[in-house]
Amino acid sequence: MASLLALPVPALAQGSTPDTIEVVGRSLSGAYLAEDASGAKTDLPLRELPQSVRVITRQAIDDLGATRLDDVLDYVGGVSRQNSFGGLWDNIAIRGLPGSENTGMATLLNGFSANRGFNAPRDLAAVERIEFLKGPAAALYGSSEPGGTLNIVTKKPSWSAAHAVEGYLGSYGLRRAALDSTGPLGERFAYRLNIAVEDRDSFRDHIGAERRVAAPAFTWRLGADTTLDYSGEFLRHATPLDRGVVAVNNRLGAIPRDRFLGEPADGNVTVDNQTHQLVLAHHWSDTWRSRVGLSYRETDMSGYSTEASALEADGRTLRRQRRHRDYRSHDTALQAELQGTVQAGSVAHELLFGIETYRFAMDQRVLRANPSDAAPYAIDILDPVYGQPQPVPPLNVSTDERQRNTAFYLQDAITLAPRWRLVGGLRADHYRQSLLNRRTDVQADQSPSSTSPRLGLSWLPSAQWTVYANAGRSFRPNADANAAGQTFDPEKGRAFELGAKWESADRRIGATAALFEIRKRNVLTADPADSSRSIAAGEIRSRGLELDMAGQLSAHWRLNASFVYNEVEITRDNTLEVGGRLLNVPKVNGSVLAVYEDTLASGQRYGIGAGATHMGRRLGAARTQAQADAGSPAFDLPSYTTAKLVAYWRITPTLRATLDVDNLFDRTYYTSSYSRLWVTPGTPRSWTVGLQAKF
C-alpha cells in the first residue's frame, strides 16, 4: 500500500484484554500501517508526505508467515520479480523499471546502500519493517532507479528484557529455527541478537538450500543526548544455481515443473555476506540533531553451475555450458547529517543537510566452457540422464571494478500553512569508476557528475483527505564500454506523480490512489555496427495507476489490498521492438490479505486469514524489432492467481502455534523468466507449521 496513514490499533471486543506490545518473536494485534518511514528522512507523517510509500510492517510480515523478502513481494502493488540468478539473490522491478542485472533495484539497509556487490536473498529474521519508497529517490540517495527504492529497517535493541525461540517444519523438508533476544546490560548498554538456521529441500529435483543468519546489534548511551548504535549481519546461503525449465516451441509445460536441467555434481554455489553499521547520533537541542554513520560490507559468491545454452530443433536435446564464478566485493560508506527545524514567521522549515561518500571494489572471475558440436555437453529434457563427463572451463572473464562517489544533499520539508506541505530536495553526486579487463589489460574510466532535484506538494483539505503531486529526476551510471573503449553517459530518469490519500474519521482505515509517469533515457542497447557491443541510446516509458487500502475494519478484522495497472514500453531502441514490453512486467497485478482475530471463552486467542495474489501476463523473452516485423510470436509467461491460508492459536500467554499454506489450490505458474531457456517455476502447494515461545 502506498503511503498510508498511521492508524492506532483499535480496542478489542468487549470483555477481551488488550495484548501487550510484543518486542520479540511473532507479533500479535499489531498495525499494518506505519506513522512514518525512516527512509524518507523527514518527521512528516506519511499522510502529509507528497510521495507514495508502502510500509510492510512486522505484523504484515508475520501474518504472511514470511521468512524472506521474496515472500512479501506479491503483496506489494507494482512490484514484479526479475531474474533472480538461479535463486541466489533478490531482483525486482518497481513500477515496471528494473535495475541492472547484477545489482537489481536500489536497496537500502537502515538508509545505507545494500545492493552493491552480490547479495543473498534477504532473510527477515532481524527485519522490523520494509519501506517501499515509490518514485525517484535520487535526491536523497543518488544512483537509483526512478521506479522506487527499498529501505529495509532492522530490529533495534530494547531496554526491557525479552526473548523468543521459534521452530518450523514444512513441505519439501523445511526445517527452521530462530532466536530473538534483547535487553539491557547495565544502565547504558542494550543488546539484540537474532539468529536463524534453515535447511530445506525443494520441489525441484536435486535442489536444496542451507542458510545461516546471525544479526547482532547494540545501543550504547554515551550521554544524555548521545547514542552509539551498531547493527551487524552475517549471512551464508548455499544452493545449486538453478535456471529452471525451458519453453519448447514457445510453450511451457513440455516438461514438469520439478525437472532440473543442470548437473547435481556441480554442488552448491555459496554466497557469504557480512554487514557492519555504526551510527553516532547526538541531539544538540530540542530542534536540532546530527547523525554520523559508517557502513562496511563484504560479499562473496563462488561455485560451479551447468546452464542451458541452446535447445536443438528436435525439441528435446538441450545444449549446456559449464561455469565457475568467483565474485568478491568490499563496500565502505560514510554518511554525516544535520537535521533540525527553523521557524520563519508562520512557515516552519524542517531542514536536512547531508554528505555521503563511498568506496566500492568488485573482483569478478568467470571460467566458462561452451562445448563444440563434436563433444556437446547436452541433456535430454524429456528423459534426463545425469553424471556425464564435465568439461573443465577455461578463464572467460576477469575484471576489477572500482567506484568512488562523493555527494552533498539538502532537503527542506516546509509547513506552509495548516493545510499545505512542500518538500524539496537536491543532491549533487560526483562519481568515479574504473573497470579493468585483466584479459586484455584495457581499462575504461568515467567520472560523471549529476544533480538530482525533487519537489512535492501536499494539500490537506480536511482531516481525512490529502491531495499531492511530486516530480523528480534520477540517474544511474552505466558500467560498460563501447567498441572504442569509451564509457557511456549515465541512465537518466524523470518522474511525475499525482495522488490522493484518505483515512476514515476514526483513523482505522486508510487508502491511497496514485497516477504516475516515468521516462528513462540512455538505456544500454545493441550497437547497430556490432551486436556484441552496446551504446546508450535506449528509452523506456512507464505509466500507470496504483490503488491501495489497509487498516483495521473492526475489532476483529484487518485488511490489506492493492491493485495496479502499469503500462511499460520501449520507446526507442536499436534492436528491441519499439513499443514492446519489458521482461517480467505485467500490466495488472493485485493482492488482498484479510485476517480475523478473536478470543475463546478459555481466554486463548486465535486468528485465521486468507490471501490471494494475481499477476498478469508478462513478456518472458526479449523480442527484437526484426522478430516483430517477421510476425514471430512473442514468448509470454501466463497470468496466475494463487491463494494462501494463515492461522495461529495462542495456547498460553507465552506459547503460540502457527500454520501457513501457500498456493492453496496447487496452481502451476511461473514467477519470472530471462529467456525461453531460463524460466523459473513457482512453488506447488506447501505448508509450514510453527511453534513460538517467549520467555
C-alpha positions as CSV (number, residue, x, y, z in Angstrom):
1,M,0.0,0.0,0.0
2,A,1.3,3.4,-0.9
3,S,1.7,6.0,1.7
4,L,-0.7,5.2,4.3
5,L,-1.8,6.7,7.5
6,A,-0.7,6.0,11.0
7,L,-3.7,4.2,12.4
8,P,-3.8,3.1,16.1
9,V,-4.7,-0.5,17.0
10,P,-8.4,-0.3,17.9
11,A,-9.9,-1.5,21.1
12,L,-10.7,-5.2,21.2
13,A,-14.1,-6.6,21.6
14,Q,-15.9,-6.0,24.9
15,G,-14.6,-8.3,27.6
16,S,-11.3,-9.1,26.0
17,T,-7.9,-8.0,27.2
18,P,-5.5,-5.9,25.1
19,D,-2.3,-7.6,24.2
20,T,1.0,-6.3,25.4
21,I,3.1,-4.8,22.7
22,E,5.4,-7.6,21.6
23,V,9.1,-6.8,21.1
24,V,10.4,-10.3,20.1
25,G,9.0,-13.2,18.1
26,R,5.8,-13.0,16.1
27,S,3.7,-10.0,16.9
28,L,0.0,-10.1,18.0
29,S,-2.6,-7.4,17.0
30,G,0.0,-5.1,15.6
31,A,-0.7,-2.5,12.9
32,Y,-0.4,-2.8,9.1
33,L,0.1,1.0,8.9
34,A,3.2,2.9,9.9
35,E,3.3,6.5,11.1
36,D,6.4,7.4,9.1
37,A,9.2,6.0,7.0
38,S,12.7,6.5,8.1
39,G,13.9,6.2,4.5
40,A,12.1,9.5,3.7
41,K,14.4,11.3,6.1
42,T,11.7,13.6,7.5
43,D,9.4,13.8,10.5
44,L,6.4,14.5,8.4
45,P,3.7,11.8,8.9
46,L,3.2,9.6,5.9
47,R,-0.3,11.1,5.4
48,E,1.3,14.5,4.8
49,L,4.3,13.3,2.7
50,P,3.9,14.2,-1.0
51,Q,5.1,10.7,-2.1
52,S,3.7,7.2,-2.3
53,V,5.3,5.0,0.3
54,R,4.3,1.4,1.1
55,V,5.4,0.1,4.5
56,I,5.3,-3.6,5.2
57,T,5.1,-3.7,9.0
58,R,6.3,-6.5,11.2
59,Q,2.6,-7.5,11.7
60,A,2.1,-7.9,8.0
61,I,5.4,-9.9,7.7
62,D,4.2,-12.2,10.5
63,D,0.7,-12.6,9.1
64,L,2.2,-13.8,5.8
65,G,4.5,-16.2,7.6
66,A,7.3,-14.5,5.6
67,T,10.9,-15.5,6.3
68,R,12.4,-14.0,3.1
69,L,11.9,-10.8,1.2
70,D,10.5,-12.9,-1.7
71,D,7.6,-14.0,0.5
72,V,6.1,-10.5,0.7
73,L,6.6,-9.2,-2.9
74,D,3.3,-10.4,-4.3
75,Y,1.5,-8.3,-1.6
76,V,3.1,-5.0,-2.7
77,G,1.4,-3.3,-5.6
78,G,3.5,-2.5,-8.7
79,V,6.3,-5.0,-7.8
80,S,7.3,-7.8,-10.2
81,R,10.1,-10.3,-9.9
82,Q,13.1,-10.2,-12.3
83,N,16.0,-12.5,-13.0
84,S,17.0,-14.0,-9.5
85,F,20.2,-15.5,-10.9
86,G,19.1,-19.0,-10.2
87,G,17.7,-18.2,-6.8
88,L,20.9,-16.6,-5.5
89,W,19.7,-13.1,-5.0
90,D,16.6,-10.8,-4.9
91,N,15.8,-8.8,-8.0
92,I,12.6,-6.9,-8.6
93,A,11.1,-4.1,-10.6
94,I,9.0,-1.3,-9.1
95,R,6.6,0.4,-11.4
96,G,7.9,-1.7,-14.2
97,L,11.5,-0.5,-14.1
98,P,14.2,-3.0,-13.1
99,G,17.7,-2.2,-12.0
100,S,20.8,-3.7,-13.6
101,E,21.1,-7.4,-14.0
102,N,23.8,-7.7,-11.3
103,T,22.7,-5.3,-8.6
104,G,18.9,-5.1,-9.2
105,M,16.8,-2.4,-7.6
106,A,18.3,0.2,-5.3
107,T,18.1,-1.4,-1.9
108,L,18.9,0.2,1.4
109,L,19.6,-1.3,4.8
110,N,18.9,1.3,7.5
111,G,19.5,4.0,5.0
112,F,22.8,2.7,3.7
113,S,23.2,1.2,0.2
114,A,22.8,-2.6,0.4
115,N,22.7,-3.8,-3.2
116,R,26.2,-3.2,-4.5
117,G,28.0,-6.5,-4.9
118,F,26.4,-9.9,-4.8
119,N,23.8,-10.4,-2.1
120,A,22.0,-13.5,-1.0
121,P,18.2,-13.4,-0.8
122,R,17.2,-11.2,2.2
123,D,16.3,-13.1,5.4
124,L,13.6,-11.4,7.6
125,A,14.6,-12.8,11.0
126,A,16.1,-9.5,12.0
127,V,13.8,-7.2,10.0
128,E,11.4,-4.8,11.7
129,R,9.8,-3.4,8.5
130,I,10.3,-2.9,4.8
131,E,9.7,0.5,3.3
132,F,8.9,0.7,-0.5
133,L,9.7,4.3,-1.4
134,K,7.8,4.7,-4.7
135,G,9.2,7.1,-7.4
136,P,12.7,8.5,-7.7
137,A,14.9,8.7,-4.5
138,A,18.0,10.1,-6.1
139,A,17.6,13.5,-4.4
140,L,18.4,11.6,-1.1
141,Y,20.3,8.5,-2.2
142,G,21.9,9.2,-5.5
143,S,22.3,6.5,-8.1
144,S,19.0,4.6,-8.2
145,E,16.0,3.6,-10.4
146,P,13.2,6.1,-10.8
147,G,10.5,3.4,-10.2
148,G,11.3,3.1,-6.5
149,T,13.7,2.2,-3.7
150,L,13.5,-0.3,-0.8
151,N,14.7,0.6,2.7
152,I,14.9,-2.4,5.0
153,V,14.8,-1.5,8.7
154,T,16.3,-3.9,11.2
155,K,15.2,-4.7,14.7
156,K,16.7,-2.5,17.4
157,P,17.7,-3.3,21.0
158,S,15.1,-2.9,23.7
159,W,15.6,-1.6,27.2
160,S,13.2,-4.3,28.5
161,A,14.4,-7.9,28.6
162,A,12.6,-10.2,26.1
163,H,13.4,-13.5,24.5
164,A,11.8,-15.8,21.9
165,V,12.6,-19.0,20.2
166,E,10.8,-20.3,17.1
167,G,10.8,-23.7,15.3
168,Y,9.2,-24.5,11.9
169,L,8.7,-27.7,9.9
170,G,7.2,-27.7,6.4
171,S,6.8,-29.1,2.9
172,Y,9.9,-30.2,1.0
173,G,12.0,-30.9,4.1
174,L,11.8,-27.4,5.5
175,R,13.5,-27.1,8.9
176,R,14.0,-23.7,10.5
177,A,14.9,-22.5,14.0
178,A,15.2,-18.8,15.1
179,L,16.2,-16.9,18.3
180,D,15.3,-13.3,19.1
181,S,16.8,-12.0,22.3
182,T,17.1,-8.4,23.6
183,G,17.5,-6.5,26.8
184,P,19.8,-4.1,28.8
185,L,23.3,-5.0,30.0
186,G,23.5,-2.2,32.6
187,E,22.0,1.3,32.6
188,R,23.7,2.5,29.4
189,F,24.0,-0.6,27.2
190,A,21.4,-2.7,25.5
191,Y,21.8,-5.6,23.0
192,R,19.8,-7.5,20.5
193,L,20.6,-10.8,18.9
194,N,18.7,-12.6,16.1
195,I,19.9,-16.0,14.8
196,A,18.2,-18.2,12.2
197,V,19.2,-21.6,10.9
198,E,17.4,-23.1,7.9
199,D,17.7,-26.2,5.8
200,R,15.2,-27.1,3.1
201,D,14.9,-29.3,0.1
202,S,12.8,-28.2,-2.9
203,F,10.1,-29.3,-5.2
204,R,12.8,-29.1,-7.8
205,D,14.8,-32.3,-8.3
206,H,18.3,-32.3,-6.9
207,I,17.9,-28.8,-5.3
208,G,18.3,-27.9,-1.6
209,A,19.4,-24.9,0.3
210,E,21.2,-24.1,3.6
211,R,21.0,-20.8,5.3
212,R,22.7,-19.4,8.4
213,V,22.0,-15.9,9.7
214,A,23.4,-14.0,12.8
215,A,22.4,-10.4,13.4
216,P,23.9,-8.8,16.5
217,A,23.0,-5.2,17.5
218,F,23.7,-2.9,20.4
219,T,22.8,0.6,21.7
220,W,25.2,2.4,23.9
221,R,24.1,5.6,25.7
222,L,27.3,7.7,25.8
223,G,25.5,10.6,27.4
224,A,22.1,12.1,28.0
225,D,21.9,13.3,24.4
226,T,24.3,10.9,22.6
227,T,23.9,7.3,21.5
228,L,26.1,4.9,19.5
229,D,24.2,2.1,17.6
230,Y,25.7,-0.9,15.9
231,S,23.9,-3.3,13.6
232,G,25.6,-6.3,12.1
233,E,24.6,-9.2,9.9
234,F,26.4,-12.4,8.9
235,L,24.6,-14.5,6.3
236,R,25.6,-17.6,4.4
237,H,23.3,-19.0,1.7
238,A,24.3,-22.2,-0.2
239,T,22.2,-23.7,-3.0
240,P,22.8,-25.0,-6.6
241,L,22.3,-22.4,-9.3
242,D,19.0,-23.4,-10.8
243,R,18.0,-21.8,-14.1
244,G,14.6,-23.5,-14.0
245,V,12.8,-25.0,-17.0
246,V,12.7,-24.4,-20.8
247,A,9.9,-23.5,-23.1
248,V,9.6,-25.8,-26.2
249,N,8.3,-24.2,-29.3
250,N,7.4,-21.1,-27.3
251,R,5.2,-23.1,-24.9
252,L,5.7,-24.0,-21.3
253,G,4.6,-27.4,-19.8
254,A,6.6,-29.7,-22.1
255,I,8.5,-30.8,-19.0
256,P,7.3,-30.9,-15.4
257,R,8.0,-28.0,-13.1
258,D,10.2,-30.1,-10.9
259,R,12.7,-31.1,-13.6
260,F,16.3,-30.0,-13.0
261,L,18.4,-29.4,-16.2
262,G,21.8,-28.8,-14.6
263,E,24.2,-31.3,-13.1
264,P,23.9,-32.5,-9.5
265,A,27.7,-33.0,-9.4
266,D,28.2,-29.2,-9.6
267,G,27.1,-28.9,-5.9
268,N,26.2,-25.6,-4.3
269,V,27.0,-22.0,-5.2
270,T,27.7,-20.3,-1.9
271,V,27.0,-16.6,-1.1
272,D,28.7,-15.1,2.0
273,N,27.6,-11.6,3.1
274,Q,28.6,-9.6,6.1
275,T,27.5,-6.1,7.1
276,H,28.6,-3.8,9.9
277,Q,26.9,-0.4,10.5
278,L,27.9,2.1,13.2
279,V,25.8,5.2,13.8
280,L,26.6,8.0,16.3
281,A,23.6,10.3,17.0
282,H,23.5,13.4,19.1
283,H,20.7,15.8,20.0
284,W,22.1,19.4,20.2
285,S,18.8,20.9,21.3
286,D,15.1,20.2,21.2
287,T,15.0,21.1,17.5
288,W,18.4,20.1,16.1
289,R,20.2,16.7,15.9
290,S,23.0,15.1,14.0
291,R,23.9,11.7,12.8
292,V,27.2,10.2,11.6
293,G,27.1,6.7,10.1
294,L,29.7,4.2,8.9
295,S,28.9,1.1,6.9
296,Y,31.2,-1.7,5.8
297,R,30.0,-4.7,3.7
298,E,31.7,-7.7,2.1
299,T,30.1,-10.1,-0.4
300,D,31.5,-13.3,-1.8
301,M,30.0,-15.8,-4.3
302,S,31.6,-18.9,-5.7
303,G,30.8,-22.2,-7.2
304,Y,30.2,-24.3,-10.3
305,S,27.0,-24.4,-12.4
306,T,25.7,-26.0,-15.5
307,E,23.3,-23.8,-17.5
308,A,21.2,-24.2,-20.7
309,S,22.6,-22.5,-23.8
310,A,20.5,-23.8,-26.7
311,L,17.6,-26.1,-27.5
312,E,18.1,-28.2,-30.6
313,A,15.5,-28.4,-33.4
314,D,14.3,-31.8,-32.1
315,G,12.8,-30.1,-29.1
316,R,14.5,-32.3,-26.6
317,T,18.2,-32.0,-26.8
318,L,19.4,-29.2,-24.6
319,R,22.9,-28.0,-25.1
320,R,24.6,-26.6,-22.0
321,Q,27.6,-24.7,-20.8
322,R,29.5,-25.0,-17.5
323,R,30.8,-22.1,-15.5
324,H,32.7,-21.4,-12.3
325,R,32.1,-18.0,-10.7
326,D,34.3,-16.3,-8.1
327,Y,33.0,-12.8,-7.2
328,R,34.2,-10.7,-4.3
329,S,33.4,-7.1,-3.2
330,H,34.1,-4.6,-0.5
331,D,31.9,-1.6,0.2
332,T,32.7,1.2,2.7
333,A,30.3,4.2,3.1
334,L,30.2,7.2,5.3
335,Q,27.2,9.5,6.0
336,A,27.0,12.7,8.0
337,E,23.7,14.6,8.5
338,L,22.4,17.6,10.4
339,Q,18.7,17.9,10.8
340,G,16.5,20.5,12.5
341,T,13.6,23.0,12.3
342,V,13.6,26.7,11.7
343,Q,10.5,28.9,12.2
344,A,10.2,31.8,9.8
345,G,7.1,33.6,10.8
346,S,4.2,31.3,10.2
347,V,6.3,29.0,8.0
348,A,8.2,26.1,9.5
349,H,11.2,24.5,7.8
350,E,12.5,21.1,8.6
351,L,16.0,21.2,7.2
352,L,18.3,18.3,6.4
353,F,21.9,18.8,5.3
354,G,23.9,15.7,4.4
355,I,27.2,14.5,2.9
356,E,27.9,10.9,1.8
357,T,30.9,9.2,0.3
358,Y,31.6,5.6,-0.5
359,R,34.4,3.4,-1.9
360,F,33.4,0.1,-3.6
361,A,35.6,-2.6,-5.2
362,M,34.5,-5.7,-7.0
363,D,36.6,-8.5,-8.4
364,Q,34.9,-10.9,-10.9
365,R,36.4,-14.1,-12.3
366,V,34.3,-16.4,-14.5
367,L,35.5,-19.7,-16.0
368,R,33.3,-20.9,-18.9
369,A,33.1,-23.9,-21.1
370,N,30.7,-23.9,-24.0
371,P,31.4,-27.3,-25.7
372,S,31.5,-27.7,-29.5
373,D,29.4,-29.8,-31.8
374,A,32.0,-32.6,-31.6
375,A,31.5,-33.0,-27.8
376,P,28.3,-31.4,-26.8
377,Y,27.6,-31.1,-23.1
378,A,23.9,-31.8,-23.6
379,I,20.9,-33.4,-21.8
380,D,17.6,-34.9,-23.0
381,I,14.9,-32.7,-21.3
382,L,12.3,-35.5,-21.7
383,D,14.5,-38.2,-20.3
384,P,17.4,-36.6,-18.4
385,V,20.5,-38.7,-17.5
386,Y,22.9,-37.1,-15.2
387,G,26.6,-37.8,-14.5
388,Q,28.2,-37.4,-17.9
389,P,31.8,-36.2,-18.0
390,Q,32.0,-32.5,-17.2
391,P,34.1,-30.0,-19.3
392,V,36.8,-28.1,-17.5
393,P,36.0,-24.4,-18.1
394,P,38.8,-22.0,-19.1
395,L,39.1,-18.4,-18.0
396,N,36.4,-16.3,-19.7
397,V,36.0,-13.1,-17.6
398,S,38.4,-11.4,-15.2
399,T,37.6,-7.8,-14.2
400,D,38.5,-5.4,-11.4
401,E,35.9,-2.6,-10.9
402,R,36.4,0.4,-8.6
403,Q,33.8,3.0,-7.7
404,R,34.2,6.2,-5.7
405,N,31.5,8.7,-5.0
406,T,31.1,11.9,-3.0
407,A,27.7,13.6,-2.7
408,F,26.1,16.6,-1.0
409,Y,22.3,16.7,-0.4
410,L,19.7,19.1,1.0
411,Q,16.1,18.6,1.9
412,D,13.5,21.1,3.2
413,A,10.1,19.9,4.4
414,I,8.1,23.1,4.7
415,T,4.8,23.6,6.6
416,L,3.5,26.5,4.5
417,A,0.1,26.7,6.3
418,P,-2.0,24.3,8.3
419,R,-3.3,22.7,5.1
420,W,-0.1,22.8,2.9
421,R,3.2,20.9,2.9
422,L,6.1,21.4,0.5
423,V,9.1,19.1,0.2
424,G,12.0,20.0,-1.9
425,G,15.4,18.2,-2.2
426,L,18.6,18.4,-4.2
427,R,21.6,16.1,-4.4
428,A,24.9,16.6,-6.2
429,D,27.0,13.5,-7.0
430,H,30.5,13.2,-8.3
431,Y,31.1,9.7,-9.4
432,R,34.3,8.0,-10.5
433,Q,34.5,4.5,-11.9
434,S,37.3,2.3,-13.4
435,L,36.7,-1.1,-15.0
436,L,39.9,-3.1,-15.7
437,N,39.7,-6.0,-18.1
438,R,42.6,-8.2,-16.9
439,R,42.4,-10.4,-20.0
440,T,43.0,-7.5,-22.4
441,D,44.7,-5.1,-20.0
442,V,42.3,-2.4,-21.1
443,Q,40.8,-0.1,-18.5
444,A,37.7,2.1,-19.0
445,D,37.3,5.1,-16.8
446,Q,34.4,7.5,-16.3
447,S,33.7,10.5,-14.0
448,P,30.1,11.6,-14.4
449,S,28.5,14.2,-12.2
450,S,24.8,14.5,-11.6
451,T,22.4,16.9,-9.9
452,S,19.1,15.3,-8.9
453,P,16.2,17.5,-7.8
454,R,12.9,16.7,-6.3
455,L,9.8,18.7,-5.5
456,G,6.5,17.7,-3.9
457,L,3.4,19.5,-2.7
458,S,0.6,18.2,-0.4
459,W,-2.8,19.8,0.2
460,L,-4.8,18.7,3.3
461,P,-8.4,19.9,2.5
462,S,-9.8,18.1,5.6
463,A,-8.7,15.9,8.4
464,Q,-9.4,12.8,6.2
465,W,-8.1,13.8,2.8
466,T,-4.7,14.6,1.3
467,V,-4.0,15.5,-2.4
468,Y,-0.4,15.6,-3.5
469,A,1.8,15.9,-6.5
470,N,5.6,15.4,-7.0
471,A,8.3,15.4,-9.6
472,G,11.9,14.3,-9.5
473,R,14.9,13.1,-11.5
474,S,17.2,10.2,-11.1
475,F,20.4,8.8,-12.6
476,R,22.4,5.6,-12.6
477,P,25.9,5.1,-14.1
478,N,26.2,2.6,-16.9
479,A,29.0,0.1,-16.1
480,D,30.2,-0.8,-19.6
481,A,32.2,0.5,-22.5
482,N,31.6,0.8,-26.3
483,A,33.7,-0.7,-29.1
484,A,36.2,2.1,-28.8
485,G,36.6,1.5,-25.0
486,Q,34.7,4.7,-24.2
487,T,32.3,4.7,-21.3
488,F,28.6,5.6,-21.6
489,D,26.6,8.5,-20.2
490,P,24.5,7.5,-17.2
491,E,20.9,6.5,-17.4
492,K,18.7,9.4,-16.5
493,G,15.1,9.3,-15.5
494,R,12.3,11.8,-14.7
495,A,9.1,11.0,-12.9
496,F,5.8,12.7,-12.2
497,E,3.1,11.6,-9.7
498,L,-0.4,12.8,-8.8
499,G,-2.2,11.1,-5.9
500,A,-4.7,11.2,-3.1
501,K,-4.7,9.8,0.4
502,W,-7.7,9.1,2.6
503,E,-8.3,7.9,6.2
504,S,-11.6,7.2,7.9
505,A,-12.8,9.6,10.6
506,D,-11.8,7.1,13.3
507,R,-8.4,6.6,11.7
508,R,-8.8,2.9,11.4
509,I,-8.8,2.5,7.7
510,G,-6.6,4.2,5.1
511,A,-6.4,4.3,1.3
512,T,-4.3,5.8,-1.4
513,A,-4.5,6.3,-5.2
514,A,-1.6,7.4,-7.4
515,L,-1.2,8.2,-11.1
516,F,2.4,8.2,-12.4
517,E,4.6,8.6,-15.5
518,I,8.3,7.8,-15.7
519,R,10.7,8.2,-18.6
520,K,14.2,6.9,-18.7
521,R,16.9,7.5,-21.3
522,N,20.5,6.4,-22.1
523,V,19.4,2.8,-21.5
524,L,22.0,0.4,-23.0
525,T,21.0,-1.1,-26.3
526,A,22.8,-3.1,-29.0
527,D,25.3,-1.2,-31.3
528,P,24.0,-1.5,-34.9
529,A,27.6,-1.8,-36.1
530,D,28.4,-4.6,-33.7
531,S,25.6,-6.5,-31.9
532,S,28.1,-7.8,-29.3
533,R,28.6,-4.3,-28.1
534,S,26.3,-1.7,-26.6
535,I,25.5,2.0,-27.0
536,A,23.5,4.3,-24.7
537,A,20.6,5.0,-26.9
538,G,17.5,3.3,-25.5
539,E,14.5,4.9,-23.9
540,I,11.7,3.5,-21.8
541,R,8.4,4.9,-20.5
542,S,6.3,3.6,-17.6
543,R,2.9,5.0,-16.6
544,G,0.1,3.6,-14.5
545,L,-2.4,3.7,-11.7
546,E,-2.0,2.4,-8.1
547,L,-4.8,1.8,-5.7
548,D,-4.2,0.6,-2.1
549,M,-6.2,0.1,1.1
550,A,-5.3,-1.2,4.5
551,G,-6.3,-1.0,8.1
552,Q,-8.5,-2.4,10.9
553,L,-12.0,-2.9,9.6
554,S,-13.3,-3.7,13.0
555,A,-12.1,-5.0,16.4
556,H,-11.7,-8.5,14.7
557,W,-10.8,-7.8,11.1
558,R,-7.8,-6.3,9.4
559,L,-7.3,-5.9,5.7
560,N,-4.5,-5.2,3.2
561,A,-5.3,-4.9,-0.5
562,S,-3.8,-3.4,-3.7
563,F,-4.4,-3.1,-7.4
564,V,-2.0,-1.7,-10.0
565,Y,-2.4,-1.1,-13.8
566,N,1.0,-0.3,-15.3
567,E,1.9,0.2,-19.0
568,V,5.7,-0.1,-19.7
569,E,7.0,0.2,-23.2
570,I,10.3,0.6,-25.1
571,T,10.1,4.0,-26.9
572,R,13.5,3.8,-28.6
573,D,16.0,1.0,-29.2
574,N,18.3,-0.2,-31.9
575,T,17.3,-3.9,-31.8
576,L,14.4,-4.4,-29.4
577,E,10.8,-3.9,-30.5
578,V,9.8,-0.3,-30.3
579,G,6.5,-0.1,-28.4
580,G,7.3,-3.5,-27.0
581,R,7.2,-4.6,-23.3
582,L,9.9,-5.2,-20.8
583,L,10.7,-8.7,-19.3
584,N,8.6,-9.9,-16.4
585,V,6.5,-6.7,-16.1
586,P,2.7,-7.3,-16.0
587,K,0.1,-4.7,-16.9
588,V,-2.1,-5.8,-14.0
589,N,-1.3,-7.1,-10.6
590,G,-3.1,-7.1,-7.3
591,S,-3.4,-8.7,-3.9
592,V,-5.6,-9.0,-0.8
593,L,-5.0,-10.3,2.7
594,A,-7.7,-10.4,5.4
595,V,-7.2,-11.7,8.9
596,Y,-9.9,-12.4,11.6
597,E,-8.9,-12.5,15.3
598,D,-10.9,-13.3,18.4
599,T,-10.7,-14.8,21.9
600,L,-12.1,-18.1,23.0
601,A,-14.1,-18.4,26.3
602,S,-11.0,-20.0,27.8
603,G,-9.0,-16.8,27.1
604,Q,-6.9,-18.3,24.4
605,R,-6.6,-16.0,21.4
606,Y,-6.7,-17.2,17.8
607,G,-6.6,-15.8,14.3
608,I,-7.3,-17.1,10.8
609,G,-6.9,-15.4,7.5
610,A,-6.7,-15.8,3.7
611,G,-5.0,-14.0,0.9
612,A,-4.8,-14.0,-2.8
613,T,-2.4,-12.5,-5.4
614,H,-2.8,-12.0,-9.1
615,M,0.0,-11.4,-11.6
616,G,-0.9,-10.6,-15.2
617,R,0.6,-11.9,-18.4
618,R,4.3,-10.9,-18.8
619,L,6.9,-10.9,-21.6
620,G,9.2,-13.9,-21.0
621,A,12.0,-13.2,-23.5
622,A,13.3,-10.1,-25.2
623,R,11.7,-9.5,-28.7
624,T,13.6,-7.7,-31.4
625,Q,12.1,-5.4,-33.9
626,A,13.1,-7.8,-36.7
627,Q,11.2,-10.6,-35.0
628,A,8.1,-8.4,-34.6
629,D,8.3,-7.4,-38.3
630,A,8.5,-11.0,-39.3
631,G,5.5,-11.9,-37.3
632,S,7.3,-14.2,-34.9
633,P,5.2,-14.7,-31.8
634,A,6.3,-13.2,-28.5
635,F,7.1,-15.6,-25.6
636,D,4.8,-14.7,-22.7
637,L,4.6,-16.0,-19.2
638,P,0.9,-16.8,-18.4
639,S,-1.0,-14.9,-15.8
640,Y,-1.7,-16.6,-12.5
641,T,-3.6,-16.3,-9.3
642,T,-2.6,-18.0,-6.1
643,A,-4.3,-18.3,-2.7
644,K,-2.9,-18.8,0.8
645,L,-4.3,-19.6,4.3
646,V,-2.8,-18.4,7.6
647,A,-3.8,-19.2,11.2
648,Y,-2.5,-19.0,14.7
649,W,-3.5,-20.3,18.1
650,R,-2.2,-18.7,21.3
651,I,-2.1,-21.7,23.5
652,T,-0.8,-19.9,26.6
653,P,0.3,-16.2,27.0
654,T,3.9,-17.3,26.1
655,L,3.3,-20.2,23.6
656,R,1.8,-19.9,20.2
657,A,1.3,-22.3,17.2
658,T,1.0,-21.2,13.6
659,L,0.0,-22.7,10.2
660,D,0.7,-21.3,6.8
661,V,-0.5,-22.8,3.5
662,D,0.8,-21.3,0.2
663,N,-0.6,-21.9,-3.3
664,L,-3.6,-23.5,-1.7
665,F,-5.1,-24.8,-5.0
666,D,-1.7,-26.0,-6.3
667,R,-1.6,-23.9,-9.4
668,T,1.2,-24.4,-11.9
669,Y,2.7,-20.9,-12.5
670,Y,5.9,-19.2,-13.5
671,T,7.3,-16.3,-11.5
672,S,9.9,-14.9,-13.8
673,S,12.0,-15.6,-16.9
674,Y,15.2,-14.4,-18.5
675,S,14.8,-16.2,-21.8
676,R,13.0,-19.3,-23.2
677,L,15.8,-21.4,-21.7
678,W,15.7,-19.9,-18.2
679,V,12.1,-19.9,-16.8
680,T,11.5,-20.0,-13.0
681,P,8.5,-22.1,-12.0
682,G,6.5,-21.2,-8.8
683,T,6.3,-23.5,-5.8
684,P,3.4,-26.0,-5.6
685,R,1.1,-26.1,-2.7
686,S,3.2,-26.1,0.5
687,W,2.6,-25.9,4.2
688,T,4.5,-24.7,7.3
689,V,3.7,-25.3,10.9
690,G,5.5,-23.4,13.6
691,L,5.8,-23.1,17.4
692,Q,6.9,-19.9,19.0
693,A,7.7,-19.4,22.7
694,K,8.5,-16.3,24.6
695,F,10.3,-16.2,27.9
